[in-house]
């Protein structure tokens, strides 16, 4: 950017990055990032930060698109059915957790596309059509989630198609941003400078997850209370068992004493008879 002395620039990265890394990029680019979630323009949750000096960028309008709007008919994706593979994962394993944790229905949006959408237990989205019908996303569906033309990546293996699409930008988001570039050029508006922005006090990752963290904290606090109650219950039980054990020890000691007395009497009787 500095070598080419480009007048305009655009850089994208994941919004879940740390504040420290966000600040490093901001320091290099010279402008604060703009947060845009692709879910406004497609059926995919894709939270991203965009560093650009294009001015006055607004949030896109929500198109209300869900998975049911982009999926292919069942008959076109039989080879992508994954229910049997998901059921074969042993419960309690990481593979089982990944296969079932990201299941989405047709009325929901997929999670952010990865470069390994073709693996049912990679943590990628598995779509539920019915209780016994689950499908991985097809390459064409992934293209639609990134708002690419159908079969745009055709001509290479599916593995390479998934990788390319997962590494790419959401086209309609970029087109939305470039509308403001077109306006700036036509109206001779100067690029944004760092002084025009107020630095956020925390990362976008924290901002977008505040409510989730509050819920998680409540859950943790409730679990801590339960754990404390369980601990007290077991400690009380252990104390009761220890008391019972001490009582048993006393009884055993008493019995041992009585047995020794009896042995002594028998010995004395035998001794008297032997000496008699």
C-alpha positions in Angstrom: 0.0 0.0 0.0 2.8 2.4 0.9 5.0 1.3 -1.9 2.3 1.7 -4.6 0.9 4.9 -2.9 -2.6 3.7 -3.7 -5.2 6.3 -3.1 -7.9 3.7 -2.1 -7.5 0.5 -0.2 -9.6 -2.3 1.3 -8.5 -5.0 3.8 -10.8 -7.7 5.4 -10.2 -9.9 8.4 -12.2 -11.9 11.0 -14.1 -9.9 13.6 -13.2 -12.5 16.3 -9.6 -11.4 16.4 -8.2 -10.0 19.6 -8.1 -6.3 20.4 -4.3 -6.4 20.3 -4.2 -7.8 16.7 -7.0 -5.4 15.7 -4.9 -2.5 16.9 -1.8 -3.7 15.1 -3.7 -3.8 11.8 -5.3 -0.4 12.5 -1.9 1.1 13.2 -0.5 -0.2 9.9 -3.6 0.7 7.8 -4.1 4.1 9.4 -7.9 3.8 9.6 -10.4 2.1 12.0 -12.2 -1.0 10.7 -15.9 -1.1 9.7 -17.9 -4.1 11.1 -20.2 -5.8 8.6 -21.9 -9.2 9.0 -22.6 -11.0 5.7 -25.8 -12.3 7.1 -27.5 -9.0 6.1 -27.0 -10.0 2.4 -26.9 -13.8 2.4 -27.8 -16.9 4.5 -24.4 -17.0 6.1 -23.2 -15.7 9.5 -19.8 -14.1 8.5 -18.7 -11.4 10.9 -15.9 -9.4 9.3 -13.9 -6.2 9.8 -13.0 -4.0 6.8 -10.2 -1.5 6.9 -10.7 1.0 4.1 -10.4 4.7 3.5 -13.6 4.8 1.4 -15.7 7.4 3.2 -19.3 7.3 4.7 -19.9 3.6 4.4 -23.3 2.5 5.9 -24.6 -0.9 7.0 -26.3 -2.9 4.2 -30.1 -3.4 4.4 -31.1 -6.8 5.6 -32.4 -8.9 2.7 -33.9 -11.6 5.0 -32.3 -14.5 3.2 -32.2 -18.0 4.9 -30.9 -21.4 4.0 -34.2 -22.4 2.4 -33.7 -19.6 -0.1 -30.3 -21.0 -1.4 -30.3 -24.8 -1.0 -30.6 -27.2 -3.9 -33.5 -29.7 -4.1 -32.9 -33.1 -2.5 -32.7 -34.9 -5.8 -29.7 -32.8 -6.8 -27.6 -33.5 -3.7 -28.0 -37.2 -2.8 -24.2 -37.7 -2.7 -24.0 -34.9 -0.1 -26.3 -36.7 2.5 -24.4 -37.1 5.7 -26.9 -38.5 8.3 -25.3 -42.0 8.4 -21.9 -40.6 8.8 -23.0 -38.3 11.6 -24.8 -41.1 13.4 -21.6 -43.2 13.2 -19.7 -40.7 15.3 -19.2 -42.1 18.8 -21.0 -39.9 21.4 -18.7 -38.0 23.6 -15.9 -37.7 21.0 -14.7 -34.5 19.4 -15.9 -35.8 16.0 -19.4 -36.3 17.3 -19.5 -32.8 18.9 -18.3 -31.1 15.7 -20.7 -33.1 13.5 -23.8 -32.2 15.6 -22.9 -28.8 17.1 -23.4 -26.8 13.9 -26.6 -28.4 12.6 -28.8 -25.7 11.0 -32.4 -25.9 9.8 -33.7 -24.4 6.6 -35.1 -21.5 8.5 -31.7 -20.5 9.9 -28.4 -19.2 8.4 -25.2 -21.2 8.0 -22.2 -20.5 10.1 -19.2 -18.8 8.4 -18.0 -21.0 5.5 -14.7 -22.8 6.1 -12.2 -24.3 3.7 -13.3 -27.8 4.6 -17.1 -27.8 4.1 -17.0 -31.3 2.6 -16.2 -32.9 5.9 -19.3 -33.5 8.1 -17.3 -33.3 11.4 -15.0 -30.4 10.5 -17.2 -28.0 12.4 -18.8 -26.9 9.1 -22.6 -26.4 8.8 -24.7 -29.6 8.3 -28.3 -28.8 7.1 -31.2 -30.6 8.7 -34.1 -31.3 6.2 -35.9 -33.7 8.5 -35.1 -35.9 11.6 -33.3 -38.5 9.3 -32.1 -36.2 6.5 -28.9 -34.2 6.9 -26.7 -32.7 4.1 -23.4 -31.0 3.9 -23.4 -27.8 1.9 -22.7 -28.4 -1.8 -20.1 -26.3 -3.7 -22.9 -24.5 -5.5 -24.7 -23.7 -2.2 -21.4 -22.3 -0.9 -21.1 -20.1 -4.0 -24.6 -18.8 -3.3 -23.7 -18.1 0.4 -20.8 -16.0 -0.9 -23.1 -14.4 -3.5 -21.1 -15.8 -6.4 -22.8 -16.8 -9.6 -23.8 -20.5 -9.7 -20.9 -22.8 -10.7 -18.5 -19.9 -10.7 -15.7 -22.2 -9.3 -16.5 -25.2 -11.5 -13.6 -26.8 -13.3 -11.5 -27.9 -10.3 -12.1 -30.6 -7.6 -14.8 -30.0 -5.0 -12.0 -29.9 -2.4 -10.4 -26.9 -4.2 -13.8 -25.3 -4.8 -14.6 -25.4 -1.0 -11.2 -24.0 -0.2 -11.4 -21.2 -2.7 -14.9 -20.2 -1.6 -14.2 -20.4 2.1 -11.1 -18.2 1.7 -13.0 -15.6 -0.4 -15.0 -12.5 0.3 -18.8 -12.2 0.3 -19.2 -10.5 -3.1 -22.3 -8.5 -2.3 -20.6 -7.0 0.8 -17.7 -5.9 -1.4 -20.1 -4.5 -4.0 -21.9 -2.6 -1.2 -18.7 -1.1 0.0 -17.6 -0.2 -3.6 -20.9 1.8 -4.1 -19.4 4.3 -1.7 -16.1 4.3 -3.6 -18.0 5.1 -6.8 -19.8 7.9 -5.1 -16.5 9.3 -3.6 -14.8 9.3 -7.1 -17.8 10.9 -8.8 -18.2 13.5 -6.1 -14.5 14.1 -5.7 -14.6 13.2 -2.0 -11.2 12.7 -0.3 -10.3 9.4 1.4 -10.9 9.0 5.1 -8.1 9.8 7.5 -7.4 8.2 10.9 -8.2 11.5 12.7 -11.8 11.2 11.4 -12.4 8.1 13.5 -12.7 7.5 17.2 -10.8 4.4 18.4 -13.1 1.8 20.0 -12.2 0.9 23.6 -12.7 -2.9 23.0 -12.5 -5.3 20.1 -15.6 -6.0 17.9 -15.3 -9.5 19.1 -16.2 -8.4 22.6 -18.9 -6.0 21.4 -20.8 -8.7 19.4 -20.4 -11.3 22.1 -21.3 -9.2 25.2 -24.8 -10.7 25.6 -23.5 -14.3 24.9 -20.8 -13.8 27.6 -23.4 -12.5 30.1 -25.5 -15.6 29.5 -22.4 -17.8 29.8 -21.4 -16.1 33.1 -24.9 -16.7 34.5 -24.6 -20.3 33.5 -21.1 -20.6 35.1 -22.4 -19.0 38.3 -25.3 -21.4 38.5 -23.0 -24.3 37.9 -20.7 -23.1 40.6 -23.6 -22.9 43.1 -24.6 -26.5 42.1 -21.0 -27.7 42.4 -20.7 -26.0 45.9 -23.9 -27.7 47.0 -22.7 -31.0 45.7 -19.4 -30.5 47.4 -21.1 -29.7 50.8 -23.3 -32.8 50.4 -20.4 -35.1 49.8 -18.3 -33.5 52.5 -21.2 -34.1 55.0 -21.5 -37.7 53.8 -17.8 -38.3 54.2 -17.9 -36.9 57.8 -20.8 -39.2 58.6 -18.8 -42.2 57.2 -15.8 -41.2 59.2 -17.8 -41.1 62.4 -19.3 -44.5 61.7 -15.8 -45.8 61.0 -14.6 -44.6 64.3 -17.5 -46.3 66.1 -16.7 -49.5 64.2 -13.1 -49.2 65.3 -14.1 -48.9 68.9 -16.4 -52.0 68.6 -13.6 -54.0 67.0 -11.1 -53.0 69.7 -13.6 -54.0 72.4 -14.2 -57.4 70.7 -10.4 -57.9 70.4 -10.0 -57.2 74.1 -12.7 -59.7 75.0 -11.2 -62.3 72.8 -7.8 -61.8 74.5 -9.3 -62.1 77.9 -11.0 -65.4 76.9 -7.7 -66.7 75.5 -6.0 -65.9 78.8 -8.6 -67.8 80.8 -8.4 -70.8 78.5 -4.6 -70.7 78.8 -4.7 -70.6 82.6 -7.2 -73.5 82.8 -5.0 -75.6 80.5 -1.9 -74.6 82.6 -3.6 -75.6 85.9 -4.6 -79.0 84.5 -1.1 -79.6 83.1 0.5 -78.8 86.5 -2.3 -80.5 88.5 
